[in-house]
Amino acid sequence: MDTGWFKSSRSSGGSDNCVEVRFAAGEVGVRDSKERSGAAFAFPLPAWSAFLSRAKAGRFDGPV
């Protein structure tokens, strides 16, 4: 069974540009909400945390 996936609370309105995430076993899964049976990416928790910190700070320059 495919459980635990959720959209951001900021995903709203008629937008089709959403991703879903799932937290499990020390990693974060990310997938396209329109292609649930398609590929999903898995990121270690430290990498996901670093990505969120940089995104919140508006820093998209260079590697995490």
KOLFIFI-791772 format. One record per residue: x, y, z of N, C-alpha, C, O, CB in turn; residue number from 1. Coordinates in nm, 3 decimals. Each point is the difference from the previous one (the first is absolute). Glycine has a CB too. Layout:
// KOLFIFI-791772
<<X; Y; Z>; <X; Y; Z>; <X; Y; Z>; <X; Y; Z>; <X; Y; Z>; NUM>,
...
END
This chain:
// KOLFIFI-791772
<<0.084; -0.118; 0.000>; <-0.084; 0.118; 0.000>; <0.088; 0.125; 0.000>; <0.103; 0.004; 0.068>; <-0.286; -0.129; 0.054>; 1>,
<<0.144; 0.225; -0.197>; <0.076; 0.123; -0.017>; <-0.053; 0.105; 0.097>; <-0.097; 0.070; -0.031>; <0.142; -0.124; -0.214>; 2>,
<<0.015; 0.067; 0.361>; <-0.051; 0.092; 0.102>; <0.105; 0.098; 0.045>; <0.120; -0.017; -0.025>; <-0.278; -0.158; 0.099>; 3>,
<<0.113; 0.278; -0.006>; <0.090; 0.097; 0.060>; <0.034; 0.119; -0.087>; <0.065; 0.093; 0.047>; <0.025; -0.279; 0.076>; 4>,
<<-0.133; 0.187; -0.250>; <0.029; 0.112; -0.088>; <-0.095; 0.114; 0.030>; <-0.118; -0.022; 0.028>; <0.203; -0.133; -0.207>; 5>,
<<-0.034; 0.278; 0.174>; <-0.086; 0.117; 0.020>; <0.051; 0.118; -0.080>; <0.118; 0.010; -0.033>; <-0.178; -0.092; 0.262>; 6>,
<<-0.032; 0.173; -0.260>; <0.036; 0.125; -0.067>; <0.027; 0.106; 0.106>; <-0.048; -0.010; 0.112>; <-0.092; -0.049; -0.315>; 7>,
<<0.215; 0.157; 0.166>; <0.028; 0.113; 0.087>; <-0.130; 0.072; 0.036>; <-0.093; 0.003; -0.080>; <0.322; 0.022; -0.021>; 8>,
<<-0.234; 0.031; 0.218>; <-0.116; 0.081; 0.039>; <-0.008; 0.126; -0.085>; <-0.103; 0.066; -0.002>; <0.118; -0.155; 0.236>; 9>,
<<0.093; 0.122; -0.304>; <0.001; 0.116; -0.089>; <-0.053; -0.033; -0.140>; <-0.017; 0.089; -0.082>; <0.210; 0.000; 0.211>; 10>,
<<-0.218; -0.217; -0.155>; <-0.058; -0.040; -0.127>; <-0.150; 0.023; 0.008>; <-0.069; -0.063; 0.081>; <0.252; -0.111; -0.123>; 11>,
<<-0.232; 0.263; -0.040>; <-0.143; 0.030; 0.007>; <-0.048; 0.050; -0.135>; <0.078; 0.016; -0.094>; <-0.059; 0.038; 0.338>; 12>,
<<-0.148; -0.029; -0.252>; <-0.055; 0.055; -0.123>; <0.018; -0.095; -0.116>; <0.044; -0.113; 0.022>; <0.001; 0.340; 0.061>; 13>,
<<-0.077; -0.189; -0.200>; <0.003; -0.086; -0.117>; <0.136; -0.030; -0.057>; <0.010; -0.037; -0.117>; <-0.226; 0.127; 0.070>; 14>,
<<0.322; -0.076; 0.123>; <0.134; -0.025; -0.052>; <0.026; -0.150; -0.019>; <-0.030; -0.080; 0.088>; <0.109; 0.290; 0.024>; 15>,
<<-0.023; -0.245; -0.227>; <0.040; -0.139; -0.026>; <0.149; -0.020; 0.024>; <0.052; -0.108; -0.026>; <-0.237; 0.089; -0.140>; 16>,
<<0.254; 0.120; 0.214>; <0.145; -0.006; 0.019>; <0.033; -0.034; 0.145>; <0.056; 0.082; 0.073>; <-0.024; 0.085; -0.258>; 17>,
<<-0.067; -0.287; 0.225>; <0.022; -0.040; 0.139>; <0.088; -0.124; 0.008>; <0.000; -0.084; -0.090>; <-0.222; 0.183; 0.152>; 18>,
<<0.294; -0.108; 0.045>; <0.072; -0.123; 0.032>; <-0.055; -0.053; 0.131>; <-0.060; 0.073; 0.079>; <0.270; 0.005; -0.201>; 19>,
<<-0.188; -0.205; 0.144>; <-0.037; -0.063; 0.126>; <0.128; -0.049; 0.066>; <0.097; -0.034; -0.068>; <-0.327; -0.033; -0.019>; 20>,
<<0.230; 0.063; 0.219>; <0.115; -0.050; 0.074>; <-0.045; -0.107; 0.098>; <-0.117; -0.009; 0.037>; <0.234; 0.231; -0.060>; 21>,
<<-0.020; -0.303; 0.063>; <-0.025; -0.105; 0.099>; <0.127; -0.017; 0.082>; <0.109; -0.010; -0.056>; <-0.280; -0.109; -0.094>; 22>,
<<0.156; 0.116; 0.280>; <0.112; -0.022; 0.091>; <0.001; -0.146; 0.043>; <-0.100; -0.050; 0.051>; <0.091; 0.291; 0.030>; 23>,
<<0.121; -0.310; -0.102>; <0.009; -0.141; 0.038>; <0.145; -0.043; 0.010>; <0.083; 0.038; -0.083>; <-0.303; -0.083; -0.028>; 24>,
<<0.251; -0.031; 0.211>; <0.130; -0.067; 0.016>; <0.121; 0.089; -0.027>; <0.090; -0.038; -0.074>; <-0.204; -0.169; 0.009>; 25>,
<<0.116; 0.326; 0.125>; <0.116; 0.088; -0.012>; <0.015; 0.070; -0.133>; <0.106; 0.054; -0.030>; <0.000; -0.201; 0.188>; 26>,
<<-0.213; 0.148; -0.239>; <0.006; 0.069; -0.127>; <-0.133; 0.067; -0.031>; <-0.101; -0.024; 0.065>; <0.272; -0.140; -0.145>; 27>,
<<-0.167; 0.248; -0.022>; <-0.120; 0.070; -0.045>; <-0.022; -0.036; -0.146>; <0.089; 0.016; -0.083>; <-0.054; 0.175; 0.247>; 28>,
<<-0.154; -0.241; -0.194>; <-0.036; -0.030; -0.137>; <-0.072; 0.119; -0.060>; <-0.076; 0.069; 0.068>; <0.059; -0.314; -0.015>; 29>,
<<0.040; 0.271; -0.182>; <-0.064; 0.111; -0.071>; <-0.049; -0.055; -0.134>; <0.073; -0.068; -0.071>; <0.075; 0.245; 0.185>; 30>,
<<-0.275; -0.146; -0.147>; <-0.055; -0.044; -0.127>; <-0.097; 0.103; -0.055>; <-0.047; 0.088; 0.072>; <0.073; -0.327; -0.002>; 31>,
<<-0.055; 0.228; -0.197>; <-0.097; 0.086; -0.069>; <-0.140; -0.043; 0.040>; <-0.033; -0.118; -0.010>; <0.191; 0.155; -0.184>; 32>,
<<-0.240; 0.056; 0.239>; <-0.134; -0.036; 0.045>; <-0.090; -0.047; -0.113>; <-0.100; -0.068; 0.023>; <0.125; 0.232; 0.159>; 33>,
<<0.011; -0.130; -0.306>; <-0.081; -0.043; -0.115>; <0.042; -0.138; -0.051>; <-0.077; -0.064; -0.071>; <0.045; 0.304; 0.010>; 34>,
<<0.151; -0.285; 0.096>; <0.054; -0.128; -0.048>; <0.036; -0.088; 0.119>; <0.116; -0.038; 0.017>; <-0.028; 0.149; -0.227>; 35>,
<<-0.185; -0.143; 0.291>; <0.026; -0.074; 0.124>; <0.063; -0.137; -0.022>; <0.072; -0.050; 0.086>; <-0.262; 0.171; 0.013>; 36>,
<<0.164; -0.182; -0.213>; <0.059; -0.131; -0.025>; <0.136; 0.013; -0.070>; <0.065; -0.101; -0.029>; <-0.296; 0.003; 0.013>; 37>,
<<0.273; 0.221; -0.012>; <0.129; 0.024; -0.065>; <0.115; -0.003; 0.098>; <-0.013; -0.046; 0.114>; <-0.104; 0.181; -0.284>; 38>,
<<0.228; -0.085; 0.125>; <0.123; 0.000; 0.080>; <-0.013; 0.092; 0.122>; <-0.071; 0.101; -0.003>; <0.203; -0.150; -0.204>; 39>,
<<-0.062; 0.013; 0.311>; <0.011; 0.083; 0.120>; <0.148; 0.014; 0.033>; <0.079; -0.092; -0.022>; <-0.308; 0.017; 0.110>; 40>,
<<0.265; 0.189; -0.035>; <0.137; 0.024; 0.044>; <0.007; -0.023; 0.151>; <-0.097; 0.025; 0.071>; <0.137; 0.142; -0.259>; 41>,
<<0.073; -0.214; 0.236>; <0.022; -0.019; 0.143>; <0.125; 0.077; 0.041>; <0.105; -0.013; -0.063>; <-0.216; -0.216; 0.057>; 42>,
<<0.098; 0.309; 0.110>; <0.110; 0.082; 0.050>; <0.025; -0.033; 0.147>; <-0.095; -0.014; 0.076>; <0.039; 0.198; -0.241>; 43>,
<<0.182; -0.196; 0.205>; <0.030; -0.017; 0.143>; <-0.051; 0.124; 0.077>; <0.002; 0.111; -0.053>; <0.203; -0.255; -0.001>; 44>,
<<-0.249; 0.124; 0.176>; <-0.054; 0.111; 0.079>; <0.093; 0.121; 0.009>; <-0.048; 0.113; -0.011>; <-0.076; -0.281; 0.141>; 45>,
<<0.256; 0.150; -0.110>; <0.087; 0.118; 0.006>; <0.000; 0.080; -0.131>; <0.003; 0.123; 0.003>; <0.139; -0.245; 0.161>; 46>,
<<-0.147; 0.054; -0.278>; <-0.003; 0.071; -0.128>; <-0.131; 0.075; -0.017>; <-0.001; 0.113; -0.049>; <0.152; -0.286; -0.050>; 47>,
<<-0.261; 0.111; 0.139>; <-0.132; 0.066; -0.009>; <-0.004; 0.123; 0.090>; <-0.049; 0.105; -0.042>; <-0.060; -0.327; -0.008>; 48>,
<<0.160; 0.211; 0.170>; <0.003; 0.114; 0.093>; <0.084; 0.113; -0.056>; <-0.038; 0.117; 0.009>; <0.009; -0.273; 0.184>; 49>,
<<0.144; 0.123; -0.250>; <0.086; 0.104; -0.060>; <-0.071; 0.067; -0.117>; <0.007; 0.122; -0.015>; <0.198; -0.250; 0.086>; 50>,
<<-0.273; 0.049; -0.154>; <-0.074; 0.057; -0.112>; <-0.108; 0.097; 0.049>; <-0.011; 0.111; -0.052>; <0.055; -0.320; -0.080>; 51>,
<<-0.122; 0.169; 0.232>; <-0.106; 0.087; 0.052>; <0.057; 0.128; 0.059>; <-0.056; 0.108; -0.020>; <-0.083; -0.309; 0.066>; 52>,
<<0.249; 0.191; 0.027>; <0.061; 0.119; 0.059>; <0.044; 0.098; -0.108>; <-0.024; 0.120; 0.011>; <0.100; -0.257; 0.184>; 53>,
<<-0.012; 0.085; -0.299>; <0.046; 0.088; -0.108>; <-0.118; 0.058; -0.077>; <0.002; 0.117; -0.038>; <0.208; -0.252; 0.020>; 54>,
<<-0.313; 0.054; -0.006>; <-0.118; 0.049; -0.074>; <-0.069; 0.111; 0.078>; <-0.040; 0.101; -0.057>; <0.010; -0.328; -0.049>; 55>,
<<0.015; 0.209; 0.236>; <-0.064; 0.102; 0.084>; <0.080; 0.129; 0.002>; <-0.056; 0.109; 0.013>; <-0.042; -0.289; 0.128>; 56>,
<<0.229; 0.167; -0.155>; <0.088; 0.118; 0.000>; <0.014; 0.060; -0.140>; <0.065; 0.103; -0.018>; <0.060; -0.201; 0.213>; 57>,
<<-0.187; 0.034; -0.296>; <0.009; 0.049; -0.136>; <0.134; -0.026; -0.065>; <0.038; 0.071; -0.094>; <-0.200; 0.098; 0.156>; 58>,
<<0.235; -0.269; -0.014>; <0.133; -0.032; -0.052>; <-0.006; -0.121; -0.091>; <-0.016; -0.113; 0.046>; <0.122; 0.209; 0.160>; 59>,
<<-0.093; -0.072; -0.334>; <-0.003; -0.108; -0.098>; <0.129; -0.003; -0.080>; <0.003; -0.047; -0.113>; <-0.253; 0.064; 0.100>; 60>,
<<0.356; 0.035; 0.072>; <0.129; 0.010; -0.068>; <0.092; -0.114; 0.045>; <0.042; -0.005; 0.116>; <-0.068; 0.256; -0.133>; 61>,
<<0.056; -0.338; -0.072>; <0.098; -0.103; 0.030>; <-0.057; -0.118; 0.075>; <-0.118; -0.002; 0.035>; <0.286; 0.178; -0.031>; 62>,
<<-0.083; -0.276; 0.022>; <-0.043; -0.124; 0.065>; <-0.035; 0.023; 0.146>; <0.044; 0.096; 0.063>; <0.100; -0.224; -0.219>; 63>,
<<-0.224; 0.039; 0.208>; <-0.041; 0.007; 0.141>; <0.111; -0.051; 0.087>; <-0.014; -0.003; 0.122>; <-0.226; -0.026; -0.184>; 64>,
END
